[in-house]
Amino acid sequence: TDNGAFATVLPNPVTNILRLKVQDSKGQMVQAALTDASGREVLHRQFIPETNTHQEEFGVSELPSGMYFLKVTTETKQATLKVVKR
């Protein structure tokens, strides 16, 4: 099953602040890893949402422009989101 809807990113393309919106994962450990096109991890964070609609912000202004992939993993779900950095 595709659980892509549980995690979304805005804005896309992104310039400075990437917002990751995670649904229905209250109280679960969420891991988010941002990798560049060559698969190198440039950002990693784990957090536990206190609400069912959680927004986590990542500062990405220092990252070079290009294509990135944000892999979001919880105990029960996983999604990989394509992110374009301007």
N, C-alpha and C positions, 0 to 999 in steps of 0.2 A: 504493500500500500504506500501511496505517496503522501507523506505527512508534511509536504512543502508548505501547506497553508498555516501551520502552527508557528512558522518563523518568517518574517518579512523584513526587508530593509528599505529604508527611506533616507534621504533621497537617493535616487540612482539614475544617472551618474552622481557621484558625491564629490564635494570639494573639501570641506573641513570636518564636519561632524557627521558620522554615520550612525544612524539610529536603528538598532535592532529591536524589533517588536516580537515578543514571544508570548504566545497564547496558551492558556490551559496548562501551565507548568508550575503552578503555585507550589512552593515548598520542595520542588525538585531541584537537584543540582543541574545547572545548565553549563555546558562548556561551549565556548565560541572560539574558533581558531580562524584567523585570516591568513590565507596563503597567496603568494603572487603566482603569476602564470607558470613559473618554473617549479612550483611546489614548495618554495621556501616559506616557512612560517614567519610572518612579520608581526603578528599580534596574537595574543592568547589571553583569554580571561575566563574565569568561572564565577558564577554568581547563583544565588538562590532567590528567585522571584517571590515577593511577598504578596503579589496580586496575580490574578489570572490574565491580566493584560499588562505585561511588564515591558518597559522600554529601557534599554541599556544603550548608553552613548559611548562611541569610540571616537577619539580625536585622530583623524587620518591626514591632517594637513601636511605632515612631514613626508608622507609616502609619495614616491614617484608616480606619475600618471600611468595608467594602464589597466589591465584586467586582473581582478582578484577573485578569490573564491572564499566565501565565509561558510565554514562548516559548523553547524549548530547541532549539539548532541545533548539529549537528556536520557534518563533511564529507559524511556520507552520509545523515543522518537529520534529521528535524525533528518537533517535537511542540509543541502549544500546550495548556497545562493550565489549567483554570479553578481559581482559588484564591479562597476566601472569607476575608476578614479580619474577625475579631470585634472 
